[in-house]
Amino acid sequence: MKANYRVFLAALLMAAPIASFAQDAREIMIKVDDATNHSYSSSVRQMKFSTCRYSVSGGKLSCAEKPRVVVFESFSKTRRPPGRRDLDFKALDVIIQPVSDKNTAMLSWGYAEDEKASDFWVYLPVLSKVKRIVSVADSGESGAVFGSEVSAEDADVRKVKDYTYKLLGEDTYRGRQVWKIELTPTESRRKRSFYGRIVAYVDKERYIVLKEDLYDRSGRHYKQFSALDVKQIGKVWLVMKASMNNLTKRRITIWEHPDIVLNVDIDEEFLSQRSLTDFAFRERHMQAYRKYLTDGKSGTQQASAKP
């Protein structure tokens, strides 16, 4: 009996640190969620994607072709339903350059509701048609955002409960102290995800993700996300420039926010399918919301901008 007790006690002592590590990892990722998704309720941004195939020489990566540059305006809004931690999320992205792709638009809706997959729709002006993007296909990755290496899944808002977490240790990335945390999708999330696991490098001070290694379902190191520039706007830390490197296709997208303003008034109806096809309605609202960016540059801030 005494021997069995000692074995049981030893097992408890060995299991305790593991349980503590798992709990700490989840607590860290909750703080990341707070900093990333709960620190502001809306945004208006101008964004730029620059995408190219690349080659590596002497340890340096360089484009092997002229980059494809897409500039678009992005409008987003979140709402926290009563009694829930997760957010309802709506966003509309509209291309303004190049001219050949102008007015191509993507509408994204994310849901706080459990097990409900996000919805994505794209309007293609050449076809005058709205196309729904599947969250993830059995045969491959979900649809790319405007031809970039950022997929619809990459652009989606993650839910803490959709993953289990493991603290792998501590490291330094770009001079910042970070935690290395492994994210494994739950069984229900795995059905809607291209990724089998993700290793995130979390800034210890600011609780933002500075790097991610993304592995597909077969365990292949498929993509790598890297934050290249981080700035504080008010009390909010934001990644202002980053890269998404597709390691299998040797294709990379550099994205950045030339302009951004947070916590502004955005009409809910604007973030609906009507804005995909009703050009006059959409443009009227976009002209009003652009004032937020110009006011931000001049040091003023409107409480609201009505179309």
N, C-alpha and C positions, 0 to 999 in steps of 0.2 A: 504493500500500500504506500509506504514512504517513498519507495523508488518511483512508483507511478506518479506520486504527487510532484516529485522533483522534475520528472519529464514534462508534466503538465505546466509547471511553473516556468521551466526553461522555454517551452513553446510560446507561452504568453509573452515572455520578455523579448523573444525574437520577433513576434508578430507586432508588438506595440510600436516599434519605430516605423515599420512598414505602413501600418494604419495611420500613424501620425503624418508620414510623408504624403500619403494619398490625400489626407484631409488638408494639409498645408497647400498642396498643389491646387486643389479645388478652390480653396479660399483665395489663393493668388489669382486664379482665373476669374473669380467673381469680381475682384477688384479691377482686373483688366476690362471686364464687361462694363463695370461702372464708369471707368475712365473713357472707354471707347464709345459706348452706346448710350449711357445715361447722363453724360455730362452736358449735353445740349439737346434741344428738342427740334431744331430745324436748321437748315443751311441752304445758302445759295452759293454756288461755286462756278468758276470757269475752270475747266480741266483740259489737260493736254496729254494724249497718248502718243508716244513715238515707238514704233515697232519695226524690228528688222531681224533678218537671219544674221548670225554672227560666226566669227571664227576666233580661235584662241591661239595667240602666238606669244611666246615668252611669258606666259602666265597672265597676259592681258587680253581682255575681250574687246573686239571691235566689230562694227557692222560690216558685213560682206556685201551689202547692197544699200541703196538709198533708203533711209527709214521712211515708213509710211506714217505721216503725222495727222492726227485727228484732234481737232479742238471742239469741245462741246460744253454746253451749259448744263448744270446739274442742280436740281431742286429736290429737297428731301424734307420729310417731316415724320416724327415719331409720336406715338401715343401709348401710354401705359394703362391698360385696362385695369379696373378695380380688382384687387385681390391677386394680381399676377405680377411676377417679376419681369417676365419677358415683354417685349414691345411689339405693337403693331407698327409697321414701317411702310412708308410709301415714298417712291422717288420717280422722278422723270428726268431723263437725260436726252438732250437734243443737240445733234451735230450742227455746228455753224461753219466749220471748215474741214475738208476741202469743199469747194463748190459742188463737185460731183456727188458728194454724199450729204449735202446740206438738207436739213429737215428730217433726216433719218432719226428716229426717236425710239427710246426704250423706256417702258414703264415697268416698275418693280413694286410688288406688294409682298411684304412679309407679315406673318401672323404670330401673335403671342399664343394662340391656341395650340395645345399639344397635338403632335402628329400631323399638323397641317403644313403641307409643303408650300414654299413661296411660289408666287406666280410671276412670270416675266412675259411681256409682250413687246414685239418690235414692229415699228411701222416703217415700211420700205417705200419711199415716194416714187421710185421708178416703176413699181408694180401697183402703187396705190392700194397696198394690202397690209393688213395687220397679221403678224405671225406669232404664235405662242411658242416660247422656248421651253423645252422640257428641262426640269431641274437637273436630271442626270439620266443618261441613256445607258442601257445595258451594254452597248457596244463601245462606249467611249465617254469622253468628257462632255459636260453640258455646253451649250452654245457660248461662243466667244462674244465678249462685249466689243462691238464695233471693230471686229477683225483683229483684236489684240490678243495677248496671251493671258488676259484677265477673263476668266470664265464667269458665267452667271453664278455658279456656286461660290467662286472667290469673292464676288461682289455682294453676296448675301450676308445678312446679319446672323452671326452664329448665336445659338442658344446654349447656355451653360449646361443645361440638363441633357443635351444631345451627345455629350462626351463623358468618358471617364478620364481621369488625370493621374499622371505619375511624375513625381519630381525626379529628374535624372541627375541633377547636380547643379553646380554653379559655374559660371564662365565669365569671360570678358568679350564684349563685341563692340567694335569701333570705340574703344576706350570707356565703355559703360559696363558696370557690373550687372549681370543678368542671371536669371534662373532659366535652366533648361527644363521644359515641361513637355511631356508626351501626351498628346490628345488622341484617344481612340474612340471612334464613333460607336454609340450604342447600337444594339441590333436594329432598332427601328430607324435610326439615322443612317446606318450603313446602307440600307436599301435605297436611300436618296442621295448618296454621296459617291463621288468618284474616288475619294481618298480613303485608304485603309488606315492610315495614321498620319499625324502631324507632329513635328517637334518644333515648339515655339521657344524663342529666346525673349524673355520678358524683362524689361528694364526694371531694376529693383526700386528705383526712386520714383519713376513716373508711371509705372504700371501700364506701359504700352508695349506692344510686340515690335521688336526691332528686326527680327528675322524669323522665317519659318522654312523648314524643310518639309515638303509635302510628298508623301509616298502614295502610289496608287494601290489598288486592292491586291495586286500581286506582290507588293513590297518593293517595287521599283522606285528609286528616287526620281520623281517625275518633274517637280518644279521647286524653285527656291524664291521666296519673297525676301527682299531686303529693303529696309528703311534707309534712305539716303539723306534725308533732311527732316528734322523735327523742330517745330516751333510751338510756342505757347501763345494762344489767343485768349486774352482774359485769363481765366483760370483753367482753360482747357488745353491739354497737350495734343497736338495733331501731327501726324505724319504728312508733310507737305510734298515730299518727293520720294518715290520708291521705284523698285524694279520688280518685275515678275519674269523669272528666267525659266523657260521650258527647256530642261536639260536633255530631253530626248529628241526634240525637234531642233535644238540649238537655235532658238528664236527667243528674243527678249523684248519686253515692253517696259519703257520708262514712263511713269506717269507722274504728273505734278499738278498742283493747284496754283496757278498764277494769281488768282483772286478768290477770296472766300469770306463770307460773313455768316455769323451764327445767330440763332435765337431770334428769327424774324417771322413776321406774319405771312403765312402761305395758305391760300384758299384750298380747302380739301377737294373741292370739285376740280381744281386745276390738275391734281394728281390722280386723274381718272382716265379711262379709255377715250373720253371725249377729246382730250388734248392730243391724242395720237392722230386723229383724222380731221378735227375741226381747226384748220390753220388759223383763222381769224381769232377764234377764242384763245388759242394757245399763245399767239403772238401778242395779243393785248395784255395777257397776264405776264408774259416774259418781259415785255417792255417796262411794266411796273416794277417787277422784281429786280431788274437790272439796276434800278436806282439804289438798291441796298448796297451794291458793289461800289458805285460811284460815290455814294455818301460815306462809305467806309474809307475810301481813299482820301476824301477831303476832311476826315475826322469827325463827321457828323453821322448820326444814326436815326433813321426814322422809326417810329413805333410801328407803323404799318404803311404799306404801299398798295392802295386799292387800284385794280385795273379799271 
